Amino acid sequence: MSVQSVLFGNDAHEVLRAAQAMANSVKWARSDGLVGAWTLLLGDCSAEPVLGADILEEIRAVVAAEAGELIYRVFGKNLGSAAGHNALAALSDADLILILNPDAIVAPDTVRALTRAVTGSVGIAEARQIPIEHPKDFEVNTGNTSWASTACALTPRAAFDTIGGFDSDTFFLYCDDVDYSWRLRLAGYRVVFEPSARVFHDKRLTQTGDWPPTSAEVYYSAEAALFIAHKYSHPEIVEKLIAQFQNEGTDAVLKAVAAFHTKSKSGSLPAPLDAGHLVGQFIGDKYAVHRF
């Protein structure tokens, strides 16, 4: 199994903390014979490397204590989520790929639960995020859900290779996991939510319970919304979003509209999929029915 995280300006001790939790969770899975050899792959997209020699040695020791290997790659530029994970996946031929946010701390039994969930036709299994649980609906008996968040998710190498990994030509930061999930489903795989696999996703809220996005987050989420609506054969949603963003008039969303038009004029938008709307769900500004 390979565990891969893409770094961008993260605190080094945060990365160490995530590695410690992951090594402990791998220990539990190894004790049940669910995981053999494993590698922690860290890809650094930061302007300056996040990890210095001392803390790298700490992480290496933590991983080695559970018979694992550490690979740290400094990319030298910001590849984004999709391209970063594709680049890391190319460094290993592991049968299972666990994709993890660098600010996510897995529970001791998370790896064990996810590996048990990835059976048969399951193409990706997603962990439950705490303290802010994602409200996507799922079938209680099967775990089937619309898409899987890659804050913490396990996917078989065979499934990853079958659909060609993440669409890094289209998605930079957001919706790469939505698109990955939907292409898996189009290829006949199941996408499941495994609530017994828990991960603490360290999102900090304000005193009023808000999670204010940065201008970059607003831009990339708006851009991704346009691209995924186009890719999954909803031109009417593209038109609606463009009108909405133009009416909103902020720099971030207008930049997203301009990026879409640039790709459209150059002929570099992705070829539309799912003309029959078999997998793509567009519920307001969500990509699944929400439970709450």
C-alpha positions in Angstrom: 0.0 0.0 0.0 1.1 3.6 -0.7 -0.1 6.5 1.4 0.2 9.8 -0.5 -0.2 13.4 0.5 0.4 16.6 -1.5 1.9 19.4 0.6 1.6 23.1 0.1 2.9 25.4 2.8 1.9 23.0 5.6 3.4 23.1 9.1 6.1 20.5 9.3 4.9 19.3 12.7 1.4 18.9 11.3 2.9 16.5 8.6 4.8 14.6 11.4 1.6 14.3 13.4 -0.3 12.9 10.4 2.6 10.4 9.7 2.5 9.2 13.3 -1.2 8.5 13.2 -0.9 6.8 9.9 1.9 4.5 11.0 -0.1 3.5 14.1 -3.2 2.8 11.9 -1.0 0.7 9.5 0.3 -1.2 12.5 -3.3 -2.3 13.3 -4.0 -3.3 9.7 -0.7 -5.2 9.5 -1.5 -7.1 12.6 -4.6 -8.4 10.8 -2.7 -9.3 7.7 -4.5 -6.6 5.7 -1.4 -4.6 4.7 2.1 -5.8 3.8 4.8 -3.5 2.6 3.8 0.2 2.6 5.3 3.5 1.6 4.5 7.1 2.7 4.8 9.4 -0.3 5.0 13.1 0.3 4.9 15.5 -2.6 5.8 19.1 -1.8 4.4 21.8 -4.0 5.5 24.7 -1.8 7.7 27.5 -3.0 10.2 26.4 -0.4 10.4 22.8 1.0 8.2 22.3 4.0 10.3 19.6 5.6 13.9 20.1 6.8 16.4 17.3 7.3 15.7 16.9 11.0 12.0 16.5 10.8 12.4 14.3 7.7 14.4 11.9 9.8 11.7 11.9 12.5 9.1 11.0 9.9 11.4 8.4 8.4 11.9 6.8 11.8 8.2 6.7 12.5 7.4 5.0 9.1 10.4 2.6 9.4 9.2 1.5 12.9 6.2 -0.1 11.1 8.3 -1.5 8.3 7.5 1.3 5.9 9.5 3.5 3.5 9.4 7.3 3.2 9.7 9.0 -0.2 9.8 12.8 -0.2 9.7 14.7 -3.5 10.0 18.4 -3.8 8.2 19.3 -7.1 9.6 22.8 -7.3 6.2 24.2 -8.4 2.6 24.1 -7.4 1.2 21.1 -9.3 -2.2 21.2 -7.5 -4.1 18.3 -6.1 -4.8 16.2 -9.2 -1.4 16.5 -10.9 0.4 16.1 -7.5 -1.4 12.9 -6.7 -0.8 11.5 -10.2 2.9 12.3 -9.9 3.1 10.5 -6.5 1.2 7.5 -7.8 3.8 7.1 -10.5 6.5 6.6 -7.8 5.0 3.3 -6.6 3.4 0.2 -7.9 1.5 -0.6 -4.7 -1.8 -2.5 -5.1 -3.6 0.0 -2.9 -3.4 3.8 -2.9 -4.5 5.7 0.2 -5.0 9.4 -0.6 -4.7 11.6 2.5 -4.8 15.4 3.2 -1.7 16.4 5.1 -3.9 18.0 7.8 -5.9 14.8 8.3 -5.3 12.5 11.3 -6.5 8.9 10.9 -7.9 6.8 13.8 -6.1 3.6 14.8 -8.5 1.4 12.9 -9.0 3.5 9.8 -6.7 1.7 7.5 -8.1 -1.6 8.7 -11.7 -0.4 7.9 -10.8 1.0 4.5 -8.9 -2.1 3.3 -11.8 -4.3 4.3 -14.2 -2.0 2.5 -12.3 -2.1 -0.8 -13.5 -5.5 -2.1 -15.2 -6.7 -5.3 -16.3 -3.9 -7.5 -15.4 -1.1 -5.1 -13.2 1.5 -6.8 -12.8 3.8 -3.9 -13.8 3.9 -0.2 -14.0 7.1 1.7 -13.5 7.7 5.4 -15.8 9.6 7.6 -14.5 13.1 8.4 -14.8 14.5 11.9 -15.6 16.9 13.5 -17.2 18.3 10.4 -18.8 15.3 8.7 -19.5 15.6 5.0 -23.3 15.4 4.6 -23.4 13.4 1.3 -26.2 10.8 1.3 -25.2 7.1 1.1 -27.0 3.8 1.1 -26.8 2.4 4.6 -26.6 -1.3 3.6 -24.0 -0.9 0.8 -22.2 2.4 1.5 -22.8 3.4 -2.1 -22.6 7.2 -2.6 -22.3 9.7 -5.4 -18.6 10.5 -5.0 -15.8 10.1 -2.5 -13.8 12.9 -0.9 -10.1 12.3 -1.1 -9.4 14.0 2.2 -9.0 10.3 3.2 -9.9 7.6 0.7 -8.5 4.2 -0.5 -8.5 3.2 -4.1 -7.1 0.0 -5.8 -4.2 0.6 -8.2 -6.2 -1.4 -10.8 -9.1 1.1 -10.6 -6.7 4.1 -10.7 -4.9 2.8 -13.8 -8.1 1.7 -15.5 -9.5 5.3 -15.6 -6.1 7.0 -16.0 -5.9 8.6 -12.5 -7.0 12.1 -11.9 -7.9 14.5 -14.7 -5.1 17.0 -14.0 -5.6 18.7 -17.4 -9.0 20.0 -16.2 -9.0 20.1 -12.4 -6.4 21.8 -10.2 -7.7 21.9 -6.6 -11.4 21.1 -6.4 -13.7 18.5 -8.0 -10.8 16.2 -9.0 -12.2 13.7 -6.6 -15.8 14.2 -7.8 -14.7 13.6 -11.3 -12.5 10.6 -10.3 -15.5 9.0 -8.5 -17.9 9.6 -11.4 -15.5 8.1 -14.0 -15.0 5.1 -11.7 -18.8 4.6 -11.7 -19.0 5.0 -15.4 -16.4 2.3 -15.7 -18.5 -0.1 -13.5 -16.9 0.5 -10.1 -18.7 1.3 -6.9 -17.9 4.4 -4.8 -18.6 3.8 -1.1 -18.6 5.7 2.2 -17.2 3.7 5.1 -18.3 5.5 8.3 -16.3 3.1 10.6 -13.1 4.5 9.1 -12.7 7.9 10.8 -10.3 10.7 10.1 -9.9 14.0 12.0 -9.8 16.7 9.3 -8.4 19.7 10.9 -10.7 22.5 9.6 -10.7 25.6 11.8 -14.0 27.5 12.2 -14.7 31.0 13.4 -16.6 31.7 16.6 -19.8 31.9 14.6 -19.3 28.5 13.0 -18.2 29.8 9.6 -15.3 28.5 7.5 -14.4 31.5 5.4 -12.7 30.6 2.1 -9.6 32.4 0.8 -9.8 34.2 -2.6 -7.8 31.3 -4.1 -10.4 28.8 -2.8 -13.2 30.8 -4.2 -11.5 31.0 -7.6 -10.6 27.3 -7.9 -14.0 26.1 -6.6 -15.8 28.4 -9.2 -13.5 27.3 -12.0 -14.0 23.6 -11.0 -17.8 24.1 -11.0 -17.8 25.3 -14.5 -15.5 22.6 -15.8 -17.3 19.7 -14.1 -20.7 21.0 -15.4 -19.3 21.1 -18.9 -17.6 17.7 -18.6 -20.7 15.9 -17.4 -22.9 17.3 -20.2 -24.8 20.1 -18.5 -24.3 23.2 -20.7 -27.4 24.8 -19.1 -25.6 24.7 -15.7 -22.5 26.3 -17.3 -24.6 29.1 -18.7 -26.3 29.6 -15.3 -23.1 29.7 -13.4 -21.5 32.1 -15.9 -24.4 34.5 -15.5 -24.3 34.0 -11.7 -20.6 34.7 -11.5 -20.8 37.7 -13.8 -23.6 39.1 -11.7 -21.6 38.5 -8.5 -18.7 40.4 -10.1 -15.9 39.6 -7.7 -12.4 39.3 -9.1 -12.1 35.6 -8.1 -15.3 34.4 -9.9 -14.7 36.6 -13.0 -11.3 35.1 -13.3 -12.9 31.7 -13.2 -15.2 32.7 -16.1 -12.3 34.0 -18.1 -10.4 30.7 -17.5 -13.4 28.7 -18.8 -13.7 30.9 -21.9 -9.9 30.6 -22.6 -10.1 26.8 -22.5 -13.2 26.9 -24.7 -11.7 29.1 -27.3 -8.5 27.0 -27.4 -10.4 23.7 -27.7 -8.9 22.4 -24.5 -12.1 21.8 -22.5 -12.6 18.1 -21.7 -14.8 16.0 -24.0 -18.3 15.8 -22.4 -19.2 12.5 -20.7 -22.3 10.9 -19.2 -24.7 12.3 -21.8 -27.5 10.3 -20.3 -26.8 11.7 -16.8 -26.3 8.3 -15.2 -23.8 9.3 -12.6 -23.3 13.1 -12.5 -25.5 14.7 -9.8 -26.0 18.5 -9.7 -28.2 19.3 -6.7 -28.0 23.1 -6.5 -24.3 23.8 -6.0 -23.7 20.2 -4.6 -22.6 17.1 -6.4 -24.8 14.7 -4.3 -28.0 14.6 -2.4 -27.2 15.7 1.2 -28.5 14.1 4.3 -28.5 17.4 6.2 
